[in-house]
Amino acid sequence: MHILTEDHRIQRHIRRGIRKMHSDSS
């Protein structure tokens, strides 16, 4: 069951992307 680990990694990547999106919008 490595879904949780993958989910965590994806979530971190998504959070980073959101921050980048916010910076781009600024």
C-alpha positions in Angstrom: 0.0 0.0 0.0 2.2 2.8 -1.3 -0.8 5.0 -2.2 -0.5 7.1 0.9 3.2 7.8 0.2 2.5 8.7 -3.4 -0.4 10.9 -2.4 1.8 12.7 0.1 4.4 13.2 -2.6 1.8 14.4 -5.1 0.3 16.7 -2.5 3.7 18.3 -1.8 4.2 18.8 -5.6 0.8 20.3 -6.0 1.3 22.7 -3.1 4.6 23.8 -4.8 2.7 24.2 -8.1 0.1 26.3 -6.4 2.7 28.6 -4.9 4.3 29.0 -8.3 0.9 29.8 -9.8 0.3 32.4 -7.1 3.7 33.9 -7.9 2.9 33.9 -11.6 -0.4 35.7 -10.9 1.3 38.3 -8.8 
